[in-house]
């Protein structure tokens, strides 16, 4: 597998400390829940908690989602599924 360019879209209902993302190529959502959800639906891959928010974005945009339901679960391409 070749190298890929990655940009993270970070959306949250809590204010994020941007120092946490230092060195990463990222953008923050704009605190509008509907716009954030449609933005998720336009991504290539989604990683998120087991919630209807990310599951809906996966379904609507046919985007593979990796559900983080335990902290020690390794993130692999095989773990992504479209809802």
Secondary structure, DSSP 8 states (H G I E B T S, - for coil): -------EEE--SS---GGGGTTS-EEE--S-HHHHHHHHTTSSEEEE-S-HHHHHHHHHHT-EEEE--STT----GGG-B--
